[in-house]
Amino acid sequence: MARNRTGKPASLAAILQERFSSLGWEKKLREMEIFKQWEEAVGPQIARRARPAYVRNKRLTIVVDSPAWAQQLSLLRSELLRKFELLLGEGVIDDIYLTSGKLESPPPREEAPPEEVGEADSTLLQAIDEEASRIADDEVREAFRRTLLASTRRKKPPR
């Protein structure tokens, strides 16, 4: 079992963060934030006409639905890069490549209905939230939280 400097068992958050860092995944997770926050970064009008495809070597490839929109976004290149820097941090995306193509439909937003929580369940939810709060990365934290919540609904521990 991994232990921290005080000799106590290390939290899962600390272990995951250390592992992601050692594998170089922190950078990749920061790059992938653009997919999660695309509409926030570019606004709804552009988001309807353009989608991020992938990031390679700090270069974001964006698929647009027409050459006219590719031209329009090329004129906004420096403004978009500034927005991406504010959103993702410096040096995550340094360039943009625009290409025309068919846009994939955006994934449907899942809005889970609020569940009624009993007293015992609220203690468990509080413990899960407390442990998850130690994870710095928003996406990893939410995935960790959802995994633990799903395992409690199945009444089986995660493997």
Secondary structure as UniProt FT lines:
FT   TURN            5..6
FT   HELIX           12..23
FT   HELIX           25..36
FT   HELIX           38..42
FT   HELIX           44..49
FT   STRAND          50..56
FT   TURN            57..58
FT   STRAND          59..64
FT   HELIX           67..75
FT   HELIX           77..88
FT   TURN            90..91
FT   STRAND          95..100
FT   HELIX           119..132
FT   TURN            133..134
FT   HELIX           138..154
//
